[in-house]
Amino acid sequence: MNWKTTNGYWRFGFQQSPATSGGSISGAVDAAHRGLDHQPSPHLSGSLSQIGWSTARRWGIALSLVAMALVATLLLQRLFPYPFLFLFFPAVMASAWFGGVSAGLLAVVVSTLLVDYFFVPPFNSFAINATDGTYFAAFVVCAFVASWVSSSKKQNEEALREARDRLEIRVAERTTELQRSNADLRRSMREHEIAEQTLRRTQAELAHLSKVLTIGELTCSIAHEVSQPLTAVVTNGHACVEWLSAAPPGVVEARKAAERIIQDGTRAGAVLGRIRALFKKEAPARDWLDMNDVVRELGVLLGDEAARAGVSLRLDLAMDLPWVKGDRVQLQQVVLNLAVNGMDAMRGMMDRPRELLIHTAAKSSAEILIQVKDSGAGLSAEVAPEIFKPFFTTKPQGIGMGLSISRSIVESHQGRLWAMPLSGGGSLFQFTVPTGPRGHDE
């Protein structure tokens, strides 16, 4: 298509290409026949057929809309002094919206031709008056802009719709994944709960088994633990007989000896009672008690033993010591075992005084400290890490269970038992017990 000026008017026409002019027409016809002879495959033919029908439908919409705009404009043109061409713009926009870019461009071209032919002087001709060229050019530009705006808007909405669809699909997939994860999590929680219940049952059984094994260990130390109160019973019994055999009888002294016999017998029975409680899965009896009273009672019991061993026994008890909740007999066993071990460590020692100190103090607001200090041979670097292990002993007649059981008792009271050598000779054994409010009863 080319434009040319003739007698003051703009005209356009079609220019033949070299390939279709003169003697080249027969070559073009032969090429068309060769193209018709080449038959596409059925699948490709079906795809081309679908594309052709879709293109024809979109272009048909564009032509129909432009035709309606032409009819409406022809009906309205006598009402306006200038050509009323605005109805072509909605036709172009609607064509680009429903038919796409190609339909919009087709609507622009057809509208341009119709406006030039019917509404731009000279009428019923494709010539354009030079004076109306600007108006016609503005119409063409506006038609192209309207087609571009409408097609761009359509493409943006389609892209937005596609993105929204993809987002919905992604959200649905993610929701499915979350539901699956939630189901897996609930199943894992149920399995974890079942495992916890199984673990608690296993721990309960292991705790009972541990108690039974402890009984086996305690069996080895029953003679050691019970022999002390039984020895005191026998000693106080002989003393009672001696006082009663005197002339005149020492009734007051005999009465005191009988009271000590009752105390020692009660303590021996309490030791056996704790052992029976372990067999019956009974919890140990825990009461609020004053450790100073526990140590004083042991001081009375240890007095005769210390005198026979030539040991100076001294008690250093803190004032207003907080109360602790524990088993009285078990804590007495710990202090008694540490004191007897201290006296055994000083037997046969002649180079320095034999002194045994039992000291109590408030270590902090949450626990108290009990110390048993002797002036014996002390602990060597090789022996110190081993003394709390079962069946380890440095005594010729020992069985190595006293300190192991003592540590188990202290740890069952949420405390800690440890030992250290002293620089001037001797050993220091000490343990802690959590405290509670004095006089509290639960």
KOLGU-311286 format. One record per residue: z, y, x of N, C-alpha, C, O in turn. Coordinates in steps of 0.1 Angstrom, whole numbers, plus 5000, padded with zeros to 4 digits. Last residue first. Layout:
# residues N
ZYXZYXZYXZYX
...
This chain:
# residues 442
606946875041605646855035605646715028604646675022
608847145052608847005047607646985039607247075031
609947345079608947315069608947165065609047075074
611747405099612247375086611247345076611647325064
609447605116610747535116611247525102611147615094
605947535115607047625112608347545111608447435105
604747345144604747375130605847465127606747485135
602747245173603947285166603647315151602547315146
601546965192601247075183602547115175603347025172
602646875224602646835210602446965202603047065204
602046765258602146875248602146805234601546705232
603746645288602846635276603046745266604146805266
604146545322604346645311603346615300602246565302
605646455352604946405340605246505329606346545327
605746505386605946575373605046515363603846525364
607446355414606346365404606746445392607846455389
608246395449608446365435607246385427606146415431
607946665472608246525469608546505455609146595448
607246925472608446895479608746745478609846705482
605046935455604846965469606046915477605846875489
604446665432605146785436605046805451605046715458
601546535414602546535424603146665427602546765425
601246505378600846565391601946545401603146545398
599846395347600846395357600346465370599146475371
599646425310599146415324600246425334601346445330
598746415277599746375287599046365300597946305301
598446605247597846565259598946525269599946595270
598146565210598646625223597946575235596846505234
597746445185596946565189597446635201597346755203
599246215184599846335178599146465182599646575181
597646045197597646025183598346145176598146165164
598346125223596946165218596946145203596246225196
600846005225600746155226599346195220599346295213
600145735223601045795213600845945213600746005203
598545705246597945675233598845745222598245795212
600445755266599245845264598645825251598245925244
602045535262602545665260601445765258601545855250
600345325269600845335255601345475252601145535242
600045375296598945375288599245385273598645465266
602745365305602045495306600845495297600445595291
603245075300604045185295603345315294603345385284
601744875312601344915298602145045293601745105284
602244735336601244835336600844885322599644925320
604244555342603044505335602044605333600944575329
606444515371605844595360604644525354603944435361
607644425393607844345381607244415369607444375358
606844615413606644465416606744385403606044285401
604944895402606144825403605944675405605044615400
602545015398603045015412604344945413604944935424
599844915376601344935379601544935394600844875402
597644875350597844925363599244965366599845035358
597444805323597644695333597644745348597644655357
595345085314596144965311596244865322595244845330
595745385332594945275328595745155325596745135331
597345585343597345575328596345465323596245445311
596945575370598245535365598245525350599145445344
594745655384594745515378595945485370596045385363
594845905397593745885386593945745379593245735368
597045855415597145945404596045925393596445925381
596445685437597145625425597045725413597045675402
595245845456594545725451595145675438594445615429
596946045462595646085456594945965451594145975441
600345945451599245965461597945995454597845975442
603246085438601946025435600946045446600846165450
606746025447605546105444604346015441604345895441
609145915453608145905463606945995460606146025469
611246145434610946015440609946025451609746135457
612446325417612446355432612146235440612646215451
610946415386611846335394611646375409610646445412
610646555354610446575368611446495376612646485373
609046595325609946495331609746505346608646455350
608546825299608346785313609446695317610546715314
606846935271607946855275607646805289606546745291
605847215252605647135264606947065268607947125267
604147285221605347285230605047195241604147105241
601747505204602147375210603347395219603647505224
601047755195600547635188601047505193600747405187
601947955210602347965196601947835189602347815177
602747765240602047875233602547875219603447795215
604847625251603747655259602947765253602447855261
608147635250607047665241605947705250605947815256
609847355266609447495265608347515255607647415252
612147135282611247165271611047315271611847395275
612746885307612647025304611747045291610646975290
614746685326613946685313613946825308614946875305
615046565358615046685350614146665338612946625339
616846395382615846375371616046495361617146515356
617346325416617546425404616446395394615246375398
618846225443618146175432618346255420619446255414
618546395475619246375463618246315452617146345451
617046205502617246325495617946295481617946175477
617045955515616846075523617046205516617046315522
617145725499618345775505618245905513619245965517
616045525473615745645481617045705486617945735478
616545315456616445285471616145405479616045395491
614745465430615645355434615445335449614345325454
612945655420614045705430614945595434615845625442
611345525402610745575414611745625424611345635436
613145475381612745355390612045405402612145345413
613445725371614545675378614145555386614745535397
610745755361611245845371612445795378612545805391
610745555342609845545353610245635364610245595376
612645665324612945535331612045515343612445475354
611245895316612445905323612845775330613245785342
608945785303608745875315610045885323610045885335
610245635283609445565293609245655305609345605316
611445845268612245735275611545665285612045635296
609245985259610146055268611045945276611245965287
608045775243607245845254608245905264608145885276
610045705225609545605234608845675246608945635258
610245945211611345905219610945795229611345795241
607845935198608046045208609246005217609246045228
608345705181607245705191607445815202607245785214
610545795166610645685175609545685185609845655197
609346015152610546035160610645925170610845945182
606146125148607046005147608146015157607946015169
605846475138605446355145606446235142607246255133
605546805141605446695131604946575138603846575144
607947025155606646955156606746845145607746805141
609347355157609347225153607947165154606947235154
609947575186609347545173609347395170609347305179
613147645199611947575201611247545187611947495178
615447805204614547825193613147765195612147835193
615547755240616147795227615147825217614047865220
614747465259614447595255615147625241615247545233
616747265280616047275267615947425263616947495264
617147065304616847205304616047235291614847225292
619346825316618546865305618347015305619347085305
619646585342619846725338618846755327617646725328
621146335361620346365349620646505344621846535342
621146195391621746315384620746355373619646405376
621545855397620645965395621346075387622146045378
622645595402622945705411622045825409621745895419
622245405383621245415393621545535403620745555413
624445445367624345315374623345325385623445265396
623745695356624945685365624945555373625245555385
621545635341621445725353622645715362622445715374
622645465322621645415331621545505343621345455354
624445645309624945535316623945475326624345445337
622445835299623545875308624145765316624245775328
620545765281620245755295621345785304621245765316
621745825256621345685259621145665274621445555279
622046105258623246025256622945875260623745815267
619346175261620246205272621546125271622046075281
618246105236617946025248618846045260619145955268
619446305221619746175218619446085230620245995233
618046525234619546515235620046375232620846315239
615446485226615746475240617246455242617746385251
615646525198615146395204615546375218615946275222
616446785198617346685193616946545198617746465202
614146915208615446925216616446815211617146755219
612246865189612246785201613446805210613746705217
612846835156613146925167613146835180614046745181
610346755131611546735139611646835150610746895154
608846645102609146765110610446745118611446715111
607346315105608246415099608446535108608046525120
605346045098605446175105606346265098606146285086
604945705102605745805095605845935103606345925115
601545595104602845615110603545725103603045815097
600045405077600045525086601445545092602445525085
599345055078600145175073600045285083600045265095
598244815083597344925081598145045075597545125068
600044615091599844635076598844755073598744795062
600244635118599644515113599244535098598244485093
601644875121600244865126599544745120598344755117
604044815110603244905103601844905108600844915100
605144645130604744585118603844675109602944635103
605644855149604644745152604244675139603044645138
607644995136606345065139605244955142604144975138
609744805136609144845124607744915126606844895118
610344785163609744675157609044715144608044655140
611545045166610345005174609644885168608444895167
613645015148612545115145611345085153610245095148
615344835161614644795148613544885144612544845139
616044985183615244865185614544825172613444785172
617545185169616345225177615445105179614245115178
619645035159618745105150617445145157616345125151
620844955183620344855174619344915164618244855161
621745205192620745125200620145015191618944995192
623545275172622345365175621345285182620145295179
625445075173624645095161623445175164622345145158
626445115199625744985196624945005183623744955183
627645365195626445355204625645225202624445225203
629745285179628745375174627445375182626345375177
631145125197630545065185629445155179628445105174
632045315215631145215220630445145208629245115209
633745465198632545525203631545425208630345445206
635645265193634845315182633645385187632545365181
636745235219636045115213635145165201634045115199
637945485222636845445230636045335225634845325225
639945455201638945565201637745535209636545555205
641445225209640645225196639545335196638445315192
642345055233641745185233640745195220639545185221
645344875228643944885227643445025227644045115221
648044925254647544905240646044925239645444975249
645944685266647244695260647844835263648144855275
642544585260643544665267644844665259644844645247
640644485244641544385251642644455258643544395263
639144705235640044635225641044535232642044505226
637844765258638744865253639644795243640844835242
636244525261637244565272638244665266639444655269
634644545238635644425240636644465250637844435248
633144775245634044765233635044655234636244685231
631844685267632744795268633744795257634944825258
630244495256631244455266632244565267633444535269
628644665240629444555234630544515243631744495239
627344825258628344885249629244785242630344815240
625644625269626644695277627744765269628944755272
624244535246625044445254626144515262627244485262
622944775240623744715230624744625237625944615234
621444825263622444915260623444855249624644885250
619644605260620544615272621744715269622844685273
618344695237619144565237620144565249621244515247
617044925245618144935236618944805235620144815232
615344785266616244905269617344915258618544925262
613844595254614944545263615844665266617044645269
611844705240613044665233614144625242615344635238
610044775260610444885251611744835244612644915242
609544535274609944655282610644755272611644815276
608844365254610044335262610544455269611744475270
606444495246607644485237608944455245609944515242
604244495261605244595265606444585256607444665257
602544305252602944295266604044385269604844365279
602144395226602944275228603344255242604444205245
600544615229601944635227602844515229603944515233
598044495231598644565243600144575242600944565251
597944395205597844305217598444365229599144295237
598044635192599144535190599144435202600244405207
595544735199596744795204597944705203598844705212
594044565183593944545198595144615204595644565214
594744675158595044535161595044505176595844435182
593744925161595144905160595644765163596644745169
591044865163591744935174593244915174593944895184
590644775138590544675149591144735161591844665169
591045005124591944895121591844795133592944745138
588845145134590245205136591245085134592245075141
586744995126587045005140588445055143589145015152
586945035098587144895104587444905118588344825123
586445305098587745255093587945115098589145085102
583845305109584945375116586345325111587245305119
582445175088582545115102583645175110584445105117
582745355068583345225066583545155080584545095083
581345575080582845585077583445445075584545425079
578845455082579545495094581045515091581845465099
578145425055578245315063579045335076579845255081
578145705049579045615042579245485050580445435052
576045785065577345835067578445745061579545725066
573945635054574345615068575745665071576545595078
573745765029574145615030574545585044575545505046
573046015038574345995031574745845031575945815033
570645965050571646015058573045995051574045955058
569245885027569445785038570545835047571345745052
569246125013569946005007570145905018571245835018
567846285031569246315028570046195022571146165025
565346155030566146155043567546185041568446135047
564746215004564846075008565646065021566545985023
564646495006565646434997565846285001566946235001
562446515024563846565028564846505019565946465024
560346405010560846335022562246385026563046305031
560246594990560646464986561046384999562046304998
559546815005560846814998561246674994562446644995
557046735014558146755024559546755017560546705023
555746734990555846614997557046625007557846525009
556047004984556646904975556846774982557846704980
554547105005555947135004556647044994557846994997
552047004999552646965012554146995011554946915016
551547134975551646984975552346934988553146844988
551547394984552547354974552747194974553847144974
549247385000550547405006551747364997552747315001
547347334981547547234991548947254998549647155000
547647574966547847444959548147334970548947244968
547047754985548347754980548647624973549747574974
544347684989545247675000546747674995547547595000
543247744964543247604969544247584980544947484981
543848014964544447934954544447784959545447714957
542148094985543648114986544348024976545347964979
539648034975540147964987541647974989542347884993
539748214954539648074951540147994963540847894962
539848454968540948424959540948274956541948204955
537348434982538648434989539848404981540748324985
535648444959535648324968536948314976537548214978
536348694950536548584941536648454950537448364948
535448854972536848854968537248734959538248674961
532748784971533548754983535048754980535748664984
532148894946531948754948532748704960533348594960
532749164951533549094941533448944943534348864941
530849214971532249234974533149154964534049084968
528449174957528749084968530249094972530848994975
528749384938528649244933529049144945529849054943
528649604955529849574947529949434942530949364942
526049564965527249564974528549534966529349454971
524549604941524549474948525649454958526249354959
525249864935525549764926525549624933526449544931
524450014958525850014954526149894945527149834947
521649954958522449904969523949904965524649814969
520850064933520649924936521549874947522149764946
521450334938522150264927522050104929522950034927
519750384960521250394962521950314951522950244954
517250354947517650264958519150264961519750154963
517550564929517350424924517750324935518350224932
517750784945518850744937518750604932519750534930
515150774957516350764965517550714957518250624961
513550814934513450694942514650664950515150554951
514451074926514650954917514550824925515350734922
513651224947515051214944515351094935516351024937
510851194945511551134956513051124954513651024958
510551334921510251194921510851124933511451014932
511251594930511951524918511751374919512751304916
509351624950510751624953511551554942512451474945
506951624935507151524945508651514948509151404950
506051824918507151724913507451614923508151524919
504151954933505352024929506451934923507651974924
502151764935502951804947504151874943505151864950
501951504912501851644915502751684926503851644927
500751194918501951274917501651414921501051444931
499050924902499051034910500351114908500851114897
498950724884499850704895499750814905500450814915
499050824850498350814862499350794873500450834872
500150914827499250804826498450784838497250754838
500351264837500851144830499751044829498551074830
500451424869499751394856500151264850500251164857
504051424860502651474858501851444871502351444882
505951144853505651244863504251294862503251214862
506050944834506951064832506651164843507251274841
504350724837504550774824505250914824505050984814
503950664865502850654856503050734842502150794837
506450704877505250774882504150774872503450874870
507950524862508250674861507050754866506750854860
506750284869506750324855507050474854506350544846
507250274897505850274892505750334878504950404875
510050274897509250384904507850394899507350504896
510550034884510950164878510250284884509850374877
509549854902508849864889509249994883508450064876
511249904924509849924926509149944912508350034910
513849854913513549984918512050004919511550114915
513549584905513749684895513449824900512949904893
513249474931512149464922512249564911511249624907
515849524941514649594947513449584938512649684937
517249364923517549504924516349584930515949684925
516349114930516049164917516249314916515549374909
517249104957515849094954515549144940514549214938
520049114953519349214961517849224957517349324955
520949004920521049014934520149114940519649204933
521148994892520048914899520148924914519448844920
523349134883523149004878522048924885522148794886
523149374899524449304896524249154892524849064897
520549454899521149414912522449344910522749254918
520349504871519449404878520049354891520049234894
522149704868522449584861521549474868522049354869
520949904884522249854887522549724881523049634888
518549944869518449904883519849844888519849734894
519550024845518749904845518649854860518849734862
520950264852521750144847520950014848521449904851
518550404859519550374869520450254865520750164872
517050444837516550344847517550314857517550204863
518250644823518450504818517950404828518250284827
517550884834518850824838519050684834519850604839
515351034829515150914836516350834840516350744847
513851234809515151184809515051044815514850944809
511851514819511951364817513351314819514051344828
512851814803512451744815512551594812513351554803
513751874777512551954783512051884796510851894799
514251614753514651684766513451754772512351704771
513151474733514351544730514851634742515751714740
511051314741510751434734511951524730511751634726
512351094753511751204762511451324754511451434760
513350884739514151004741513551114748514051224749
511450684739511950734726512650864727512750944718
511150644766509950694758510450744745509850844740
513650534772513250664777512150724770512050844767
513550284758514550384754514150524759514350624752
511450164773511350194758512250294754511950394746
512550154799511350234796511150264781510850374778
514849994795515050134799513750214797513850334793
513449754789514349824778514649964782514650054773
512249714813511449734801512249804790511749894783
514449674830513549794832512749824820512449934817
515349434818516149554818515349674820515549784814
513149264823513549284810514349414809514249494800
513049264851511949314844512349344830511849454824
515549134856515249264861514149334854514249444850
515148884844516248974839515949114844516149214836
513048794860512848814846513948904840513648994831
514348764884513348864883513048894868512749004865
516048544877516648674881515648784880515948894876
514148344871515148394861515748534864515848614856
512748314895512048364883513048414872512748514865
514748224911514148354914513448404902513548524899
515247974898516348074899515848214902516248314896
512847844900513347884887514447984888514448074879
512747824929511747904921512147944908512048054903
514847664934514847804940513847884932514148004929
513947434921515247504917515247644922515647734914
511647384937511547404923512747474917512647574909
512847334962511947454960511747484945511747604942
514147094955514947214960514047344958514547444953
511946924949513046964939513847084942514147164934
510646924973509946974962510947014951510847114944
512546794989512246934992511547004980511747114978
512446544976513646624977513446764980514046854973
509646474980510246494966511546574966511746664958
507946675005508746555001509346584987509546694983
504846854999506246835004506846714999506346644990
501446815008502446794997503846775004503946695013
498846995017500046945023501146935012501647045008
496847105001496646965005497946915011498146785010
497547375000497747284988497647144991498247054984
496947455026498347455022498547375009499547305008
494147425024494847345034496347345030496947235031
493547625005493347485002494047395011494547295007
494347855021495047815008494847675004495847605000
492347835040493747815044494647785032495547705033
490047885025490247755032491647735036492147625034
490648155018490548055007490747915013491447835008
490548275043491848275036491848175025492848105023
487848235049488848165057490248165050490948065052
486648385029486448245028487448175037487848065034
487348635038487948595026487748445025488748375020
486148735061487348655063487948605050488948525051
483948885057483748745058484948665059484848545059
485849145041484549095046484448945046484748885036
489349085045488149175042486949105048486949025057
491648955052491048935038489849015035489449015024
492349035077492148885074491548865061491048755059
492649295077491449245083491249095079490149045079
493749405044493949365058492749305064491849255056
493049665023492849535027493149515042492849595050
495449855007494549855018494349705022495349635024
495950004975496149894984495049894995493949914992
497250334970496350224967496650114977497550124986
498150654956498350544965497450434960496950424949
498251014957497750884952498050774961498150794973
499151334949499451214957499051094950499451064939
496751604946497651504940497951394950497151364959
494951784957496251834954497251734948498351764945
492551624960492551734951493951784947494251814935
494551364973493151394967493251504957493951494947
496251204998496151324990494751344986493851354994
497650874998496750975002496651084992496951074981
499450585009499450705001498350795007498150805019
499150225006499150355013499050465004498550454993
500049885009500050005000500050125009500850135019
